[in-house]
């Protein structure tokens, strides 16, 4: 009879740093979706930006800058031991 394998231990700091890198890689995709969203809610087939759309564009842009700035300290190098991926 086999012994059950012990649970895999993942250190918190490298795990969180890896998840933060994953979120940072996903940020441009979310940003493009949010910036293209006004094209989906236009009532007619013409593409005409209104003042509300421009304000929305700049708010999303500032929000993306803020989120990227919040991610930046966590993405700064670490001890370098967890950089080896697959």
Backbone atoms as SQL, in Angstrom:
CREATE TABLE atoms (id INTEGER PRIMARY KEY, chain TEXT, resi INTEGER, resn TEXT, atom TEXT, x REAL, y REAL, z REAL);
INSERT INTO atoms VALUES
  (1, 'A', 1, 'UNK', 'N', 0.846, -1.175, 0.000),
  (2, 'A', 1, 'UNK', 'CA', 0.000, 0.000, 0.000),
  (3, 'A', 1, 'UNK', 'C', 0.895, 1.243, 0.000),
  (4, 'A', 2, 'UNK', 'N', 0.536, 2.192, -0.848),
  (5, 'A', 2, 'UNK', 'CA', 1.320, 3.428, -0.963),
  (6, 'A', 2, 'UNK', 'C', 0.993, 4.404, 0.147),
  (7, 'A', 3, 'UNK', 'N', 2.011, 5.156, 0.485),
  (8, 'A', 3, 'UNK', 'CA', 1.791, 6.227, 1.452),
  (9, 'A', 3, 'UNK', 'C', 1.237, 7.431, 0.703),
  (10, 'A', 4, 'UNK', 'N', 0.291, 8.152, 1.277),
  (11, 'A', 4, 'UNK', 'CA', -0.203, 9.362, 0.603),
  (12, 'A', 4, 'UNK', 'C', 0.885, 10.421, 0.534),
  (13, 'A', 5, 'UNK', 'N', 0.888, 11.136, -0.562),
  (14, 'A', 5, 'UNK', 'CA', 1.883, 12.204, -0.734),
  (15, 'A', 5, 'UNK', 'C', 1.560, 13.357, 0.206),
  (16, 'A', 6, 'UNK', 'N', 2.577, 13.974, 0.759),
  (17, 'A', 6, 'UNK', 'CA', 2.314, 15.151, 1.602),
  (18, 'A', 6, 'UNK', 'C', 1.825, 16.301, 0.719),
  (19, 'A', 7, 'UNK', 'N', 1.042, 17.186, 1.287),
  (20, 'A', 7, 'UNK', 'CA', 0.541, 18.308, 0.482),
  (21, 'A', 7, 'UNK', 'C', 1.692, 19.185, 0.000),
  (22, 'A', 8, 'UNK', 'N', 1.518, 19.731, -1.183),
  (23, 'A', 8, 'UNK', 'CA', 2.534, 20.597, -1.770),
  (24, 'A', 8, 'UNK', 'C', 2.538, 21.935, -1.039),
  (25, 'A', 9, 'UNK', 'N', 3.697, 22.316, -0.549),
  (26, 'A', 9, 'UNK', 'CA', 3.819, 23.581, 0.165),
  (27, 'A', 9, 'UNK', 'C', 4.318, 24.652, -0.787),
  (28, 'A', 10, 'UNK', 'N', 3.603, 25.739, -0.866),
  (29, 'A', 10, 'UNK', 'CA', 4.024, 26.884, -1.655),
  (30, 'A', 10, 'UNK', 'C', 4.249, 28.056, -0.706),
  (31, 'A', 11, 'UNK', 'N', 5.423, 28.611, -0.754),
  (32, 'A', 11, 'UNK', 'CA', 5.712, 29.768, 0.094),
  (33, 'A', 11, 'UNK', 'C', 4.825, 30.938, -0.324),
  (34, 'A', 12, 'UNK', 'N', 4.431, 31.723, 0.633),
  (35, 'A', 12, 'UNK', 'CA', 3.489, 32.809, 0.357),
  (36, 'A', 12, 'UNK', 'C', 4.048, 33.893, -0.556),
  (37, 'A', 13, 'UNK', 'N', 5.251, 34.343, -0.288),
  (38, 'A', 13, 'UNK', 'CA', 5.801, 35.477, -1.045),
  (39, 'A', 13, 'UNK', 'C', 5.965, 35.162, -2.529),
  (40, 'A', 14, 'UNK', 'N', 6.585, 34.056, -2.919),
  (41, 'A', 14, 'UNK', 'CA', 6.686, 33.774, -4.357),
  (42, 'A', 14, 'UNK', 'C', 5.330, 33.506, -5.007),
  (43, 'A', 15, 'UNK', 'N', 4.429, 32.870, -4.253),
  (44, 'A', 15, 'UNK', 'CA', 3.093, 32.606, -4.791),
  (45, 'A', 15, 'UNK', 'C', 2.358, 33.912, -5.077),
  (46, 'A', 16, 'UNK', 'N', 2.390, 34.818, -4.123),
  (47, 'A', 16, 'UNK', 'CA', 1.714, 36.109, -4.325),
  (48, 'A', 16, 'UNK', 'C', 2.366, 36.926, -5.427),
  (49, 'A', 17, 'UNK', 'N', 3.699, 36.868, -5.508),
  (50, 'A', 17, 'UNK', 'CA', 4.407, 37.596, -6.554),
  (51, 'A', 17, 'UNK', 'C', 4.034, 37.042, -7.932),
  (52, 'A', 18, 'UNK', 'N', 3.892, 35.716, -8.027),
  (53, 'A', 18, 'UNK', 'CA', 3.494, 35.099, -9.290),
  (54, 'A', 18, 'UNK', 'C', 2.072, 35.500, -9.676),
  (55, 'A', 19, 'UNK', 'N', 1.161, 35.525, -8.701),
  (56, 'A', 19, 'UNK', 'CA', -0.224, 35.931, -8.995),
  (57, 'A', 19, 'UNK', 'C', -0.280, 37.401, -9.374),
  (58, 'A', 20, 'UNK', 'N', 0.559, 38.221, -8.758),
  (59, 'A', 20, 'UNK', 'CA', 0.611, 39.641, -9.098),
  (60, 'A', 20, 'UNK', 'C', 1.121, 39.831, -10.523),
  (61, 'A', 21, 'UNK', 'N', 2.119, 39.034, -10.915),
  (62, 'A', 21, 'UNK', 'CA', 2.600, 39.096, -12.305),
  (63, 'A', 21, 'UNK', 'C', 1.510, 38.661, -13.271),
  (64, 'A', 22, 'UNK', 'N', 0.729, 37.648, -12.893),
  (65, 'A', 22, 'UNK', 'CA', -0.373, 37.218, -13.750),
  (66, 'A', 22, 'UNK', 'C', -1.407, 38.331, -13.916),
  (67, 'A', 23, 'UNK', 'N', -1.719, 39.016, -12.820),
  (68, 'A', 23, 'UNK', 'CA', -2.668, 40.128, -12.888),
  (69, 'A', 23, 'UNK', 'C', -2.114, 41.270, -13.723),
  (70, 'A', 24, 'UNK', 'N', -0.815, 41.527, -13.613),
  (71, 'A', 24, 'UNK', 'CA', -0.202, 42.593, -14.408),
  (72, 'A', 24, 'UNK', 'C', -0.212, 42.245, -15.892),
  (73, 'A', 25, 'UNK', 'N', -0.061, 40.966, -16.219),
  (74, 'A', 25, 'UNK', 'CA', -0.136, 40.558, -17.623),
  (75, 'A', 25, 'UNK', 'C', -1.549, 40.667, -18.167),
  (76, 'A', 26, 'UNK', 'N', -2.537, 40.523, -17.307),
  (77, 'A', 26, 'UNK', 'CA', -3.929, 40.612, -17.733),
  (78, 'A', 26, 'UNK', 'C', -4.418, 42.058, -17.823),
  (79, 'A', 27, 'UNK', 'N', -3.723, 42.980, -17.189),
  (80, 'A', 27, 'UNK', 'CA', -4.141, 44.386, -17.149),
  (81, 'A', 27, 'UNK', 'C', -4.302, 45.015, -18.538),
  (82, 'A', 28, 'UNK', 'N', -3.407, 44.814, -19.497),
  (83, 'A', 28, 'UNK', 'CA', -3.630, 45.408, -20.825),
  (84, 'A', 28, 'UNK', 'C', -4.875, 44.868, -21.531),
  (85, 'A', 29, 'UNK', 'N', -5.183, 43.603, -21.325),
  (86, 'A', 29, 'UNK', 'CA', -6.377, 43.017, -21.948),
  (87, 'A', 29, 'UNK', 'C', -7.632, 43.648, -21.361),
  (88, 'A', 30, 'UNK', 'N', -7.657, 43.787, -20.051),
  (89, 'A', 30, 'UNK', 'CA', -8.799, 44.433, -19.389),
  (90, 'A', 30, 'UNK', 'C', -8.897, 45.892, -19.826),
  (91, 'A', 31, 'UNK', 'N', -7.744, 46.550, -19.954),
  (92, 'A', 31, 'UNK', 'CA', -7.736, 47.950, -20.385),
  (93, 'A', 31, 'UNK', 'C', -8.279, 48.127, -21.788),
  (94, 'A', 32, 'UNK', 'N', -7.881, 47.259, -22.703),
  (95, 'A', 32, 'UNK', 'CA', -8.392, 47.360, -24.079),
  (96, 'A', 32, 'UNK', 'C', -9.897, 47.132, -24.100),
  (97, 'A', 33, 'UNK', 'N', -10.364, 46.152, -23.325),
  (98, 'A', 33, 'UNK', 'CA', -11.809, 45.907, -23.262),
  (99, 'A', 33, 'UNK', 'C', -12.546, 47.135, -22.730),
  (100, 'A', 34, 'UNK', 'N', -12.037, 47.723, -21.643),
  (101, 'A', 34, 'UNK', 'CA', -12.698, 48.887, -21.062),
  (102, 'A', 34, 'UNK', 'C', -12.649, 50.095, -21.986),
  (103, 'A', 35, 'UNK', 'N', -11.563, 50.242, -22.751),
  (104, 'A', 35, 'UNK', 'CA', -11.470, 51.380, -23.663),
  (105, 'A', 35, 'UNK', 'C', -12.337, 51.199, -24.901),
  (106, 'A', 36, 'UNK', 'N', -12.593, 49.970, -25.283),
  (107, 'A', 36, 'UNK', 'CA', -13.452, 49.724, -26.444),
  (108, 'A', 36, 'UNK', 'C', -14.928, 49.602, -26.069),
  (109, 'A', 37, 'UNK', 'N', -15.220, 49.597, -24.807),
  (110, 'A', 37, 'UNK', 'CA', -16.600, 49.457, -24.344),
  (111, 'A', 37, 'UNK', 'C', -17.543, 50.548, -24.871),
  (112, 'A', 38, 'UNK', 'N', -17.139, 51.816, -24.986),
  (113, 'A', 38, 'UNK', 'CA', -18.073, 52.820, -25.530),
  (114, 'A', 38, 'UNK', 'C', -18.534, 52.502, -26.954),
  (115, 'A', 39, 'UNK', 'N', -17.735, 51.770, -27.706),
  (116, 'A', 39, 'UNK', 'CA', -18.183, 51.395, -29.053),
  (117, 'A', 39, 'UNK', 'C', -19.351, 50.419, -29.013),
  (118, 'A', 40, 'UNK', 'N', -19.467, 49.668, -27.945),
  (119, 'A', 40, 'UNK', 'CA', -20.556, 48.698, -27.825),
  (120, 'A', 40, 'UNK', 'C', -21.867, 49.354, -27.412),
  (121, 'A', 41, 'UNK', 'N', -21.800, 50.477, -26.700),
  (122, 'A', 41, 'UNK', 'CA', -23.049, 51.050, -26.218),
  (123, 'A', 41, 'UNK', 'C', -23.566, 52.197, -27.088),
  (124, 'A', 42, 'UNK', 'N', -22.940, 52.439, -28.237),
  (125, 'A', 42, 'UNK', 'CA', -23.474, 53.460, -29.143),
  (126, 'A', 42, 'UNK', 'C', -24.761, 52.936, -29.767),
  (127, 'A', 43, 'UNK', 'N', -25.824, 53.741, -29.781),
  (128, 'A', 43, 'UNK', 'CA', -27.117, 53.260, -30.253),
  (129, 'A', 43, 'UNK', 'C', -27.177, 53.027, -31.772),
  (130, 'A', 44, 'UNK', 'N', -26.441, 53.781, -32.537),
  (131, 'A', 44, 'UNK', 'CA', -26.497, 53.594, -33.987),
  (132, 'A', 44, 'UNK', 'C', -25.177, 53.009, -34.479),
  (133, 'A', 45, 'UNK', 'N', -25.113, 52.732, -35.746),
  (134, 'A', 45, 'UNK', 'CA', -23.927, 52.073, -36.289),
  (135, 'A', 45, 'UNK', 'C', -22.758, 53.043, -36.496),
  (136, 'A', 46, 'UNK', 'N', -23.008, 54.353, -36.408),
  (137, 'A', 46, 'UNK', 'CA', -21.923, 55.322, -36.559),
  (138, 'A', 46, 'UNK', 'C', -21.050, 55.324, -35.323),
  (139, 'A', 47, 'UNK', 'N', -19.795, 55.573, -35.523),
  (140, 'A', 47, 'UNK', 'CA', -18.866, 55.697, -34.397),
  (141, 'A', 47, 'UNK', 'C', -18.643, 57.183, -34.159),
  (142, 'A', 48, 'UNK', 'N', -19.310, 57.702, -33.156),
  (143, 'A', 48, 'UNK', 'CA', -19.174, 59.114, -32.810),
  (144, 'A', 48, 'UNK', 'C', -18.986, 59.205, -31.301),
  (145, 'A', 49, 'UNK', 'N', -17.874, 59.745, -30.898),
  (146, 'A', 49, 'UNK', 'CA', -17.619, 59.887, -29.473),
  (147, 'A', 49, 'UNK', 'C', -18.294, 61.136, -28.941),
  (148, 'A', 50, 'UNK', 'N', -18.981, 60.974, -27.858),
  (149, 'A', 50, 'UNK', 'CA', -19.626, 62.106, -27.196),
  (150, 'A', 50, 'UNK', 'C', -18.764, 62.532, -26.028),
  (151, 'A', 51, 'UNK', 'N', -19.155, 63.617, -25.392),
  (152, 'A', 51, 'UNK', 'CA', -18.348, 64.131, -24.282),
  (153, 'A', 51, 'UNK', 'C', -18.287, 63.127, -23.133),
  (154, 'A', 52, 'UNK', 'N', -19.369, 62.419, -22.882),
  (155, 'A', 52, 'UNK', 'CA', -19.361, 61.401, -21.826),
  (156, 'A', 52, 'UNK', 'C', -18.401, 60.270, -22.136),
  (157, 'A', 53, 'UNK', 'N', -18.304, 59.927, -23.417),
  (158, 'A', 53, 'UNK', 'CA', -17.367, 58.875, -23.818),
  (159, 'A', 53, 'UNK', 'C', -15.914, 59.303, -23.607),
  (160, 'A', 54, 'UNK', 'N', -15.633, 60.567, -23.894),
  (161, 'A', 54, 'UNK', 'CA', -14.277, 61.077, -23.713),
  (162, 'A', 54, 'UNK', 'C', -13.921, 61.119, -22.229),
  (163, 'A', 55, 'UNK', 'N', -14.869, 61.546, -21.392),
  (164, 'A', 55, 'UNK', 'CA', -14.634, 61.556, -19.946),
  (165, 'A', 55, 'UNK', 'C', -14.419, 60.134, -19.449),
  (166, 'A', 56, 'UNK', 'N', -15.231, 59.177, -19.940),
  (167, 'A', 56, 'UNK', 'CA', -15.067, 57.772, -19.575),
  (168, 'A', 56, 'UNK', 'C', -13.680, 57.271, -19.991),
  (169, 'A', 57, 'UNK', 'N', -13.250, 57.626, -21.189),
  (170, 'A', 57, 'UNK', 'CA', -11.938, 57.219, -21.688),
  (171, 'A', 57, 'UNK', 'C', -10.829, 57.672, -20.746),
  (172, 'A', 58, 'UNK', 'N', -10.854, 58.941, -20.337),
  (173, 'A', 58, 'UNK', 'CA', -9.803, 59.456, -19.470),
  (174, 'A', 58, 'UNK', 'C', -9.888, 58.878, -18.054),
  (175, 'A', 59, 'UNK', 'N', -11.100, 58.601, -17.564),
  (176, 'A', 59, 'UNK', 'CA', -11.228, 57.972, -16.250),
  (177, 'A', 59, 'UNK', 'C', -10.674, 56.552, -16.270),
  (178, 'A', 60, 'UNK', 'N', -10.961, 55.803, -17.330),
  (179, 'A', 60, 'UNK', 'CA', -10.403, 54.449, -17.454),
  (180, 'A', 60, 'UNK', 'C', -8.893, 54.522, -17.569),
  (181, 'A', 61, 'UNK', 'N', -8.409, 55.457, -18.343),
  (182, 'A', 61, 'UNK', 'CA', -6.969, 55.626, -18.532),
  (183, 'A', 61, 'UNK', 'C', -6.285, 55.916, -17.193),
  (184, 'A', 62, 'UNK', 'N', -6.844, 56.864, -16.417),
  (185, 'A', 62, 'UNK', 'CA', -6.292, 57.173, -15.097),
  (186, 'A', 62, 'UNK', 'C', -6.403, 55.972, -14.155),
  (187, 'A', 63, 'UNK', 'N', -7.507, 55.235, -14.243),
  (188, 'A', 63, 'UNK', 'CA', -7.669, 54.042, -13.415),
  (189, 'A', 63, 'UNK', 'C', -6.621, 52.987, -13.730),
  (190, 'A', 64, 'UNK', 'N', -6.334, 52.787, -15.024),
  (191, 'A', 64, 'UNK', 'CA', -5.312, 51.816, -15.408),
  (192, 'A', 64, 'UNK', 'C', -3.930, 52.244, -14.923),
  (193, 'A', 65, 'UNK', 'N', -3.662, 53.542, -14.982),
  (194, 'A', 65, 'UNK', 'CA', -2.390, 54.051, -14.465),
  (195, 'A', 65, 'UNK', 'C', -2.307, 53.805, -12.954),
  (196, 'A', 66, 'UNK', 'N', -3.398, 54.048, -12.249),
  (197, 'A', 66, 'UNK', 'CA', -3.420, 53.821, -10.805),
  (198, 'A', 66, 'UNK', 'C', -3.221, 52.356, -10.437),
  (199, 'A', 67, 'UNK', 'N', -3.886, 51.471, -11.161),
  (200, 'A', 67, 'UNK', 'CA', -3.732, 50.036, -10.883),
  (201, 'A', 67, 'UNK', 'C', -2.308, 49.588, -11.195),
  (202, 'A', 68, 'UNK', 'N', -1.750, 50.065, -12.300),
  (203, 'A', 68, 'UNK', 'CA', -0.371, 49.707, -12.647),
  (204, 'A', 68, 'UNK', 'C', 0.602, 50.242, -11.592),
  (205, 'A', 69, 'UNK', 'N', 0.339, 51.443, -11.078),
  (206, 'A', 69, 'UNK', 'CA', 1.191, 51.999, -10.031),
  (207, 'A', 69, 'UNK', 'C', 1.061, 51.203, -8.737),
  (208, 'A', 70, 'UNK', 'N', -0.131, 50.665, -8.469),
  (209, 'A', 70, 'UNK', 'CA', -0.315, 49.845, -7.276),
  (210, 'A', 70, 'UNK', 'C', 0.394, 48.502, -7.422),
  (211, 'A', 71, 'UNK', 'N', 0.461, 47.974, -8.648),
  (212, 'A', 71, 'UNK', 'CA', 1.142, 46.699, -8.896),
  (213, 'A', 71, 'UNK', 'C', 2.657, 46.849, -8.876),
  (214, 'A', 72, 'UNK', 'N', 3.172, 48.007, -9.192),
  (215, 'A', 72, 'UNK', 'CA', 4.608, 48.205, -9.412),
  (216, 'A', 72, 'UNK', 'C', 5.490, 47.804, -8.234),
  (217, 'A', 73, 'UNK', 'N', 5.179, 48.193, -6.998),
  (218, 'A', 73, 'UNK', 'CA', 6.080, 47.783, -5.906),
  (219, 'A', 73, 'UNK', 'C', 6.168, 46.267, -5.737),
  (220, 'A', 74, 'UNK', 'N', 5.079, 45.569, -5.957),
  (221, 'A', 74, 'UNK', 'CA', 5.096, 44.117, -5.825),
  (222, 'A', 74, 'UNK', 'C', 5.798, 43.425, -6.971),
  (223, 'A', 75, 'UNK', 'N', 5.912, 44.101, -8.110),
  (224, 'A', 75, 'UNK', 'CA', 6.567, 43.505, -9.270),
  (225, 'A', 75, 'UNK', 'C', 8.060, 43.773, -9.290),
  (226, 'A', 76, 'UNK', 'N', 8.512, 44.636, -8.404),
  (227, 'A', 76, 'UNK', 'CA', 9.943, 44.886, -8.321),
  (228, 'A', 76, 'UNK', 'C', 10.637, 43.578, -8.011),
  (229, 'A', 77, 'UNK', 'N', 11.842, 43.419, -8.479),
  (230, 'A', 77, 'UNK', 'CA', 12.558, 42.156, -8.296),
  (231, 'A', 77, 'UNK', 'C', 12.466, 41.610, -6.881),
  (232, 'A', 78, 'UNK', 'N', 12.675, 40.362, -6.757),
  (233, 'A', 78, 'UNK', 'CA', 12.691, 39.734, -5.439),
  (234, 'A', 78, 'UNK', 'C', 14.044, 39.126, -5.214),
  (235, 'A', 79, 'UNK', 'N', 14.051, 37.974, -4.599),
  (236, 'A', 79, 'UNK', 'CA', 15.316, 37.306, -4.384),
  (237, 'A', 79, 'UNK', 'C', 15.778, 36.555, -5.619),
  (238, 'A', 80, 'UNK', 'N', 14.897, 36.415, -6.611),
  (239, 'A', 80, 'UNK', 'CA', 15.294, 35.817, -7.884),
  (240, 'A', 80, 'UNK', 'C', 15.178, 34.310, -7.908),
  (241, 'A', 81, 'UNK', 'N', 14.753, 33.686, -6.818),
  (242, 'A', 81, 'UNK', 'CA', 14.687, 32.233, -6.781),
  (243, 'A', 81, 'UNK', 'C', 13.464, 31.692, -7.496),
  (244, 'A', 82, 'UNK', 'N', 12.404, 32.483, -7.598),
  (245, 'A', 82, 'UNK', 'CA', 11.184, 31.982, -8.217),
  (246, 'A', 82, 'UNK', 'C', 11.046, 32.402, -9.662),
  (247, 'A', 83, 'UNK', 'N', 12.111, 32.913, -10.267),
  (248, 'A', 83, 'UNK', 'CA', 12.039, 33.355, -11.662),
  (249, 'A', 83, 'UNK', 'C', 12.051, 32.198, -12.639),
  (250, 'A', 84, 'UNK', 'N', 12.411, 31.028, -12.194),
  (251, 'A', 84, 'UNK', 'CA', 12.443, 29.882, -13.085),
  (252, 'A', 84, 'UNK', 'C', 11.032, 29.348, -13.262),
  (253, 'A', 85, 'UNK', 'N', 10.489, 29.535, -14.464),
  (254, 'A', 85, 'UNK', 'CA', 9.155, 29.039, -14.755),
  (255, 'A', 85, 'UNK', 'C', 9.249, 28.014, -15.852),
  (256, 'A', 86, 'UNK', 'N', 8.529, 26.957, -15.734),
  (257, 'A', 86, 'UNK', 'CA', 8.447, 25.852, -16.697),
  (258, 'A', 86, 'UNK', 'C', 9.623, 25.838, -17.618);
